[in-house]
Amino acid sequence: MATVLDAPIPPQLESEASFQLLFHQHPLPMWVVDAESLAFIVVNDAAVKKYGFSRDEFLAMTMDQIATPVEDSSSVPGDDAHGASTAWRHKTKDGSTLFVESTWHEIPFAARDAVLVLTLDRTEQRRAEQRNREQANLLNLASDAIIVRDLDNVVLFWNQGAARLYGWTTQEMIGAKTLDTFVKERNYEAEIELLKTGFWIGQLTHQSKDGRPVIVNSRWTLVRDEEGSPKSVLVINTDVTETRKLESQFLRAQRLEGIGTLASGIAHDLNNILSPILMSCGILRREFEDEDTLKMLSIIEGSAERGAGIVKQVLTFARGVEGERVLLQLKHLVSELAKVMAQTFPRNIDIQTNFPPDLWTVVGDATQLHQVLLNLCVNARDAMPQGGSIRLAAENVDIDQHFASMNPGAQLGPHVVLRASDTGTGMSPETMEKIFDPFFTTKEVGKGTGLGLATVIGIVKSHGGFLTVQSEIGVGTTFSVFLPASQEKGGDPAKEEEPIARGNGELVLVVDDEPPIREALVRTLTANNFRVFTAEDGSDALALYFQRRSEISLVITDISMGQMDGVQLVRSLRKVDPKVRVIVSSGHMQKENVVVLEGMGVKSFLDKPYTAEKLLRSVQRALKAGSEEPEVVK
């Protein structure tokens, strides 16, 4: 846009009379200064008025006494008609600063070389630009992405918050279209509401420069021009990507908590159902001797124990319930699982096992380690839809410093390693980085929960072990589970245990609100020379104990009962007889109850479901002198 400073010197200025007339009447400050010394020769009225110096004061000064160039400006070279234009900082008589744009013309004046200086005050414009820069800097300090776009979605302003969030620099985005960069699809409903109401608020999913999804809370404000017509849109986007992830994790945690609550609720009932089945198998073995019946009883007992193990496994995952840790020979676990897989996996999958005869033992929970191997083998099966081979192997290894340094979580010393290998599709390095994340799955919707390997790594770590994975696309995958070897020697599983001593007519008080369990307990105990009284809740039991406390040698009580639960019953019994012997049984033994009961002197706990053998061993221990450490019979 042309200004007064752009105009050439009119020809009439070439005559001194005309020059003097126009010079003094010109509305802008003008001077004529000596070309060499820059001393003022002539000053017009506008300059006197603008700067506050009198004409005589100006004539006693030089131009460099009031003018210094602006450092961050650039000059525009002139020609014969147009002078050179430069930004200057001028000082007035009262000390204030003016930012001016000056044009200098070389002219002959009074028989000497001179310069005509014409100035245009740019102070207000400069201050407005400074305010804009300061406001832009403030916007750049904001953590939110602040964007201004026109109605054609062309970006007009892009702050540093937007650059940090989306990855594009301001230089890259000014003039670019939002739909060609971070906006995945146009939101027509939002634009219609914006034009109707002048604003819109909602949540959008955008895309960063590197392809990451970015979830934002977006606020749009319609900007209008002086005539009230829509001009542009101010957009403020707050990144909520991590918040949404945390919300998702929280919902997952709530879902797991719901699973835990459900599992806790049904565990007691399921274990109550399984308890009489297991105890009845022990009773029936004494009444039948034919091989077929005994075989069938073994199947029933094994199935009931497996059901109890599944309930325990659900509780372990959902609530972190600790399982029973005993000395294990893993080759028996591998052999048993291989038989199950041979019967249940597709026939086009070949199952192979390999382990040395002198395999070391480990201390662990058989049900949990069975779950580890089963999860790995199910994943292997699913990776071979067209068939293939699964190989289960176990071997003794001694972890040295070099191997431990390459495997986080590894401890030095002897270990037993279980390997599950398949000839399936294999995994990419990107997939292998995520396989242990909860809810991550590569299976189709409805065919995988994403909890299998998360459970595996949790169980392995709880056993003091670690796990490694090797996989190659199109070749297969091998999971290696390393468990610390035990220094104890494992006994022969086929070796018969010492026979359980029969009772001597001791009177046992059985307290349980489930009739089938009471009946099974009565049958089992009386068959082993014990006398039995029964009660269906704590109130009845307490009344019976008052009547026959001198005769009752032992109380076996459930925890969860109506009227008076097991904890209250034990507390009341201790008040009546501090030396009363008690076995506390439950379908789901909660840790807080165990702590309270141990504080009251209870030494024996019996988790349902239990076999007749476990029951009788627990009774035998409870009847001994009460100097032993508290124990939990699983």
PEZIGI-V311151 format. One record per residue. N is the residue number from 1. RES is the residue in one small letter. PSI is psi in degrees with one decimal (none if undefined). NEAR is the number of other C-alpha atoms within 12 Angstrom. Layout:
# PEZIGI-V311151
N_RES_PSI_NEAR + N_RES_PSI_NEAR
This chain:
# PEZIGI-V311151
1_m_128.8_6 + 2_a_146.9_7 + 3_t_176.8_18 + 4_v_-32.1_22 + 5_l_-18.3_31 + 6_d_-15.9_26 + 7_a_139.2_22 + 8_p_163.4_24 + 9_i_122.4_27 + 10_p_147.1_17 + 11_p_-30.6_14 + 12_q_-18.6_15 + 13_l_-13.9_21 + 14_e_-24.7_18 + 15_s_133.8_18 + 16_e_-36.4_17 + 17_a_-47.4_14 + 18_s_-38.9_15 + 19_f_-48.1_27 + 20_q_-40.1_23 + 21_l_-53.4_16 + 22_l_-35.8_23 + 23_f_-48.9_31 + 24_h_-25.7_25 + 25_q_-10.0_17 + 26_h_134.6_21 + 27_p_-19.2_20 + 28_l_148.4_30 + 29_p_132.9_33 + 30_m_146.3_40 + 31_w_155.7_43 + 32_v_124.8_40 + 33_v_154.2_35 + 34_d_132.7_30 + 35_a_-27.2_24 + 36_e_-49.2_17 + 37_s_-12.5_18 + 38_l_19.8_27 + 39_a_140.5_27 + 40_f_131.9_31 + 41_i_-45.8_31 + 42_v_142.1_35 + 43_v_133.2_37 + 44_n_170.9_36 + 45_d_-36.6_26 + 46_a_-36.4_26 + 47_a_-41.8_36 + 48_v_-44.6_25 + 49_k_-42.0_20 + 50_k_-39.5_28 + 51_y_-18.0_31 + 52_g_-9.7_21 + 53_f_145.7_24 + 54_s_168.9_21 + 55_r_-40.9_23 + 56_d_-37.7_15 + 57_e_-39.7_23 + 58_f_-44.9_32 + 59_l_-15.8_23 + 60_a_5.2_18 + 61_m_169.8_24 + 62_t_160.3_24 + 63_m_-37.3_35 + 64_d_-6.4_20 + 65_q_-20.0_21 + 66_i_-9.6_30 + 67_a_133.6_26 + 68_t_141.3_22 + 69_p_149.8_24 + 70_v_126.0_20 + 71_e_-37.0_12 + 72_d_20.4_11 + 73_s_163.4_17 + 74_s_144.5_14 + 75_s_153.2_19 + 76_v_115.1_18 + 77_p_147.6_17 + 78_g_-179.0_20 + 79_d_-162.8_17 + 80_d_-31.7_15 + 81_a_-30.8_19 + 82_h_131.0_26 + 83_g_168.1_29 + 84_a_132.7_28 + 85_s_128.6_29 + 86_t_148.6_31 + 87_a_134.3_30 + 88_w_158.2_34 + 89_r_115.8_31 + 90_h_149.5_32 + 91_k_133.4_25 + 92_t_174.6_24 + 93_k_-34.0_20 + 94_d_7.0_13 + 95_g_-3.9_13 + 96_s_159.9_15 + 97_t_135.3_24 + 98_l_134.8_31 + 99_f_117.9_30 + 100_v_158.3_35 + 101_e_120.9_38 + 102_s_139.6_41 + 103_t_128.7_38 + 104_w_126.6_40 + 105_h_126.9_37 + 106_e_125.4_28 + 107_i_153.3_29 + 108_p_134.3_20 + 109_f_123.7_25 + 110_a_46.8_19 + 111_a_28.5_9 + 112_r_163.6_16 + 113_d_129.9_20 + 114_a_173.1_25 + 115_v_127.5_31 + 116_l_121.6_38 + 117_v_121.5_41 + 118_l_129.4_40 + 119_t_146.1_40 + 120_l_123.9_33 + 121_d_119.5_31 + 122_r_20.3_22 + 123_t_-50.1_22 + 124_e_-39.6_15 + 125_q_-41.6_16 + 126_r_-42.2_23 + 127_r_-37.4_17 + 128_a_-40.4_14 + 129_e_-39.1_14 + 130_q_-42.2_14 + 131_r_-40.9_14 + 132_n_-40.6_14 + 133_r_-41.7_15 + 134_e_-41.3_14 + 135_q_-39.5_15 + 136_a_-38.6_21 + 137_n_-39.2_17 + 138_l_-42.1_17 + 139_l_-33.3_23 + 140_n_-24.1_23 + 141_l_-18.1_18 + 142_a_142.1_23 + 143_s_-24.3_20 + 144_d_155.9_28 + 145_a_118.7_36 + 146_i_121.4_38 + 147_i_138.7_42 + 148_v_128.2_35 + 149_r_154.2_30 + 150_d_-176.9_26 + 151_l_-10.7_24 + 152_d_14.2_20 + 153_n_24.4_30 + 154_v_131.1_25 + 155_v_126.8_34 + 156_l_-29.5_27 + 157_f_141.4_34 + 158_w_105.5_39 + 159_n_175.4_38 + 160_q_-28.8_27 + 161_g_-39.5_29 + 162_a_-38.8_38 + 163_a_-41.2_29 + 164_r_-38.3_25 + 165_l_-44.7_34 + 166_y_-22.3_37 + 167_g_-14.5_26 + 168_w_139.1_28 + 169_t_166.4_23 + 170_t_-42.5_26 + 171_q_-37.2_16 + 172_e_-30.2_22 + 173_m_-28.6_30 + 174_i_120.9_24 + 175_g_-11.7_22 + 176_a_158.6_26 + 177_k_139.4_25 + 178_t_-36.9_34 + 179_l_-17.6_19 + 180_d_-2.9_22 + 181_t_-93.1_27 + 182_f_-15.0_34 + 183_v_123.0_26 + 184_k_-39.1_21 + 185_e_149.8_17 + 186_r_137.2_20 + 187_n_90.7_22 + 188_y_-37.5_11 + 189_e_-41.0_14 + 190_a_-39.7_24 + 191_e_-37.7_26 + 192_i_-44.5_17 + 193_e_-36.8_18 + 194_l_-44.8_26 + 195_l_-30.0_23 + 196_k_-46.5_14 + 197_t_-17.7_16 + 198_g_-6.2_24 + 199_f_162.9_25 + 200_w_139.8_28 + 201_i_134.1_25 + 202_g_-179.6_23 + 203_q_133.3_22 + 204_l_154.2_29 + 205_t_115.6_27 + 206_h_-174.0_34 + 207_q_133.2_26 + 208_s_174.4_27 + 209_k_-34.1_24 + 210_d_11.3_14 + 211_g_-0.3_16 + 212_r_140.6_16 + 213_p_136.7_23 + 214_v_118.8_33 + 215_i_127.2_27 + 216_v_148.0_32 + 217_n_115.8_24 + 218_s_136.1_28 + 219_r_120.6_28 + 220_w_137.4_32 + 221_t_129.0_31 + 222_l_126.8_31 + 223_v_130.1_24 + 224_r_156.2_18 + 225_d_-174.9_12 + 226_e_-25.0_8 + 227_e_-0.2_8 + 228_g_6.2_11 + 229_s_143.9_13 + 230_p_132.2_24 + 231_k_-48.0_23 + 232_s_179.1_29 + 233_v_126.5_31 + 234_l_123.2_33 + 235_v_126.9_34 + 236_i_116.4_34 + 237_n_126.5_37 + 238_t_125.6_32 + 239_d_120.4_31 + 240_v_20.5_25 + 241_t_-50.5_24 + 242_e_-36.4_15 + 243_t_-43.0_16 + 244_r_-36.7_20 + 245_k_-43.2_16 + 246_l_-39.7_14 + 247_e_-42.4_14 + 248_s_-42.7_16 + 249_q_-36.9_18 + 250_f_-41.8_14 + 251_l_-38.1_14 + 252_r_-41.5_20 + 253_a_-38.9_18 + 254_q_-38.8_16 + 255_r_-41.3_16 + 256_l_-39.1_25 + 257_e_-37.5_21 + 258_g_-39.6_17 + 259_i_-41.8_21 + 260_g_-42.0_26 + 261_t_-43.9_20 + 262_l_-44.1_20 + 263_a_-42.5_29 + 264_s_-38.7_30 + 265_g_-39.0_23 + 266_i_-19.0_21 + 267_a_-44.6_38 + 268_h_-45.4_33 + 269_d_-43.9_25 + 270_l_-42.8_29 + 271_n_-32.1_39 + 272_n_-35.0_37 + 273_i_-40.2_29 + 274_l_-27.1_36 + 275_s_-52.2_42 + 276_p_-28.2_35 + 277_i_-48.8_36 + 278_l_-43.9_39 + 279_m_-35.5_39 + 280_s_-33.6_35 + 281_c_-40.0_34 + 282_g_-37.6_32 + 283_i_-44.0_29 + 284_l_-28.3_27 + 285_r_-29.8_26 + 286_r_-21.8_19 + 287_e_-17.8_14 + 288_f_140.3_16 + 289_e_-11.7_14 + 290_d_147.7_13 + 291_e_-41.1_11 + 292_d_-43.3_12 + 293_t_-44.4_17 + 294_l_-36.2_20 + 295_k_-42.8_17 + 296_m_-39.4_18 + 297_l_-36.4_27 + 298_s_-39.5_23 + 299_i_-44.3_17 + 300_i_-45.9_25 + 301_e_-42.5_30 + 302_g_-40.5_20 + 303_s_-40.9_18 + 304_a_-41.4_30 + 305_e_-37.9_31 + 306_r_-40.2_25 + 307_g_-42.7_27 + 308_a_-36.9_36 + 309_g_-37.2_32 + 310_i_-43.4_26 + 311_v_-44.2_38 + 312_k_-37.2_39 + 313_q_-40.6_33 + 314_v_-42.8_34 + 315_l_-37.7_35 + 316_t_-44.9_31 + 317_f_-45.9_34 + 318_a_-35.7_29 + 319_r_3.1_28 + 320_g_29.5_23 + 321_v_129.9_25 + 322_e_133.5_27 + 323_g_179.7_33 + 324_e_128.0_25 + 325_r_117.1_20 + 326_v_170.0_24 + 327_l_125.5_23 + 328_l_142.7_34 + 329_q_108.2_36 + 330_l_-21.4_45 + 331_k_-28.6_35 + 332_h_-36.9_28 + 333_l_-43.5_32 + 334_v_-43.4_36 + 335_s_-42.9_24 + 336_e_-43.7_21 + 337_l_-38.1_35 + 338_a_-38.9_30 + 339_k_-42.9_19 + 340_v_-43.8_19 + 341_m_-38.7_31 + 342_a_-30.9_22 + 343_q_-25.4_14 + 344_t_-25.4_18 + 345_f_157.6_27 + 346_p_149.3_21 + 347_r_-16.5_18 + 348_n_8.9_17 + 349_i_120.9_29 + 350_d_128.9_28 + 351_i_125.2_33 + 352_q_145.9_25 + 353_t_152.7_28 + 354_n_122.5_24 + 355_f_150.6_25 + 356_p_156.3_19 + 357_p_-23.4_14 + 358_d_34.9_15 + 359_l_135.2_28 + 360_w_161.6_33 + 361_t_163.9_32 + 362_v_162.0_34 + 363_v_119.4_31 + 364_g_179.1_32 + 365_d_115.7_31 + 366_a_-41.5_35 + 367_t_-43.1_34 + 368_q_-43.6_40 + 369_l_-33.1_42 + 370_h_-41.1_33 + 371_q_-38.4_33 + 372_v_-53.4_42 + 373_l_-40.0_44 + 374_l_-44.4_32 + 375_n_-43.0_29 + 376_l_-40.1_39 + 377_c_-34.4_43 + 378_v_-41.8_31 + 379_n_-40.4_39 + 380_a_-43.1_40 + 381_r_-45.4_36 + 382_d_-22.8_31 + 383_a_-2.9_31 + 384_m_66.2_29 + 385_p_-25.0_20 + 386_q_9.4_17 + 387_g_170.0_21 + 388_g_-150.4_27 + 389_s_135.9_34 + 390_i_128.0_41 + 391_r_120.4_35 + 392_l_123.7_37 + 393_a_153.9_34 + 394_a_143.5_36 + 395_e_162.0_30 + 396_n_133.0_29 + 397_v_152.3_24 + 398_d_111.8_22 + 399_i_120.1_26 + 400_d_178.5_16 + 401_q_-38.9_14 + 402_h_-46.9_14 + 403_f_-40.3_18 + 404_a_-36.4_22 + 405_s_-24.3_13 + 406_m_-6.0_15 + 407_n_101.6_20 + 408_p_134.9_16 + 409_g_-10.5_23 + 410_a_141.3_29 + 411_q_148.9_27 + 412_l_151.7_25 + 413_g_-176.8_22 + 414_p_137.0_25 + 415_h_156.9_35 + 416_v_127.8_38 + 417_v_129.3_38 + 418_l_127.1_45 + 419_r_131.2_36 + 420_a_110.6_42 + 421_s_146.3_41 + 422_d_166.4_41 + 423_t_39.8_32 + 424_g_-155.5_31 + 425_t_-20.7_27 + 426_g_174.0_29 + 427_m_148.6_29 + 428_s_160.8_20 + 429_p_-34.6_15 + 430_e_-40.4_13 + 431_t_-40.0_19 + 432_m_-27.0_24 + 433_e_-20.2_15 + 434_k_-5.5_19 + 435_i_-23.4_31 + 436_f_1.3_23 + 437_d_134.5_22 + 438_p_135.6_24 + 439_f_2.9_24 + 440_f_128.8_21 + 441_t_146.5_25 + 442_t_2.2_28 + 443_k_163.8_17 + 444_e_158.9_11 + 445_v_130.6_11 + 446_g_-8.6_9 + 447_k_-2.5_14 + 448_g_140.4_19 + 449_t_-18.6_23 + 450_g_12.9_25 + 451_l_-13.4_30 + 452_g_-55.8_33 + 453_l_-27.9_36 + 454_a_-39.3_27 + 455_t_-42.2_34 + 456_v_-51.7_38 + 457_i_-34.1_36 + 458_g_-43.5_29 + 459_i_-44.1_36 + 460_v_-45.0_33 + 461_k_-37.0_25 + 462_s_-19.9_28 + 463_h_7.5_33 + 464_g_15.3_25 + 465_g_-172.7_36 + 466_f_172.5_32 + 467_l_141.8_38 + 468_t_156.7_32 + 469_v_133.1_31 + 470_q_132.6_24 + 471_s_148.2_29 + 472_e_131.9_21 + 473_i_128.3_19 + 474_g_-5.5_16 + 475_v_-48.2_20 + 476_g_-174.3_29 + 477_t_144.7_35 + 478_t_121.9_34 + 479_f_131.0_37 + 480_s_119.0_34 + 481_v_117.0_39 + 482_f_122.9_43 + 483_l_136.4_45 + 484_p_132.3_36 + 485_a_148.3_34 + 486_s_148.2_26 + 487_q_-15.0_16 + 488_e_153.8_15 + 489_k_132.1_18 + 490_g_139.3_23 + 491_g_166.5_15 + 492_d_120.1_13 + 493_p_-24.9_15 + 494_a_-13.0_8 + 495_k_133.7_9 + 496_e_140.0_9 + 497_e_165.7_11 + 498_e_140.9_8 + 499_p_146.9_11 + 500_i_131.7_19 + 501_a_137.4_18 + 502_r_162.5_21 + 503_g_168.0_25 + 504_n_40.1_17 + 505_g_16.8_18 + 506_e_146.7_24 + 507_l_124.6_30 + 508_v_130.7_44 + 509_l_116.7_43 + 510_v_125.1_45 + 511_v_112.7_45 + 512_d_141.4_42 + 513_d_1.7_32 + 514_e_112.0_32 + 515_p_-42.6_20 + 516_p_-36.3_22 + 517_i_-43.1_39 + 518_r_-43.3_33 + 519_e_-44.5_27 + 520_a_-39.9_35 + 521_l_-43.2_46 + 522_v_-47.3_34 + 523_r_-43.1_28 + 524_t_-45.7_39 + 525_l_-43.6_41 + 526_t_-32.6_26 + 527_a_-17.4_26 + 528_n_29.4_30 + 529_n_33.7_20 + 530_f_149.6_28 + 531_r_150.2_27 + 532_v_132.5_33 + 533_f_149.6_36 + 534_t_152.8_37 + 535_a_146.1_36 + 536_e_-7.1_33 + 537_d_175.4_32 + 538_g_-34.4_35 + 539_s_-47.4_27 + 540_d_-40.4_27 + 541_a_-41.7_38 + 542_l_-39.8_36 + 543_a_-42.4_23 + 544_l_-41.0_27 + 545_y_-36.6_34 + 546_f_-41.1_21 + 547_q_-38.4_15 + 548_r_26.2_21 + 549_r_-27.1_26 + 550_s_-21.1_17 + 551_e_-30.1_20 + 552_i_122.3_32 + 553_s_-23.8_32 + 554_l_143.8_43 + 555_v_126.5_46 + 556_i_115.9_47 + 557_t_144.4_48 + 558_d_162.5_46 + 559_i_-51.2_39 + 560_s_104.7_32 + 561_m_158.8_28 + 562_g_173.7_21 + 563_q_-70.4_20 + 564_m_120.2_28 + 565_d_178.1_29 + 566_g_-37.0_42 + 567_v_-45.9_37 + 568_q_-38.4_28 + 569_l_-47.2_40 + 570_v_-41.7_41 + 571_r_-43.0_26 + 572_s_-39.6_23 + 573_l_-37.9_33 + 574_r_-33.5_25 + 575_k_-36.8_16 + 576_v_-43.2_19 + 577_d_98.1_25 + 578_p_-19.5_17 + 579_k_8.6_26 + 580_v_135.7_34 + 581_r_131.9_36 + 582_v_136.0_45 + 583_i_124.8_44 + 584_v_128.5_48 + 585_s_148.5_47 + 586_s_149.7_42 + 587_g_-18.1_38 + 588_h_95.1_41 + 589_m_108.1_37 + 590_q_142.4_27 + 591_k_-39.6_17 + 592_e_-34.7_12 + 593_n_-39.0_25 + 594_v_-43.3_30 + 595_v_-44.9_17 + 596_v_-45.0_20 + 597_l_-39.6_30 + 598_e_-35.5_24 + 599_g_-22.8_16 + 600_m_5.4_28 + 601_g_6.6_31 + 602_v_129.4_39 + 603_k_-16.2_34 + 604_s_128.1_39 + 605_f_140.3_43 + 606_l_111.9_40 + 607_d_129.4_39 + 608_k_150.5_43 + 609_p_154.9_44 + 610_y_154.2_42 + 611_t_167.7_36 + 612_a_-37.5_36 + 613_e_-45.9_31 + 614_k_-38.6_29 + 615_l_-49.7_37 + 616_l_-37.0_34 + 617_r_-39.8_31 + 618_s_-40.4_35 + 619_v_-41.8_40 + 620_q_-41.8_30 + 621_r_-40.4_30 + 622_a_-29.9_35 + 623_l_-11.2_31 + 624_k_176.3_17 + 625_a_141.1_13 + 626_g_42.5_20 + 627_s_3.1_16 + 628_e_160.7_14 + 629_e_153.2_15 + 630_p_141.9_25 + 631_e_154.7_25 + 632_v_119.5_30 + 633_v_117.4_31 + 634_k_none_33
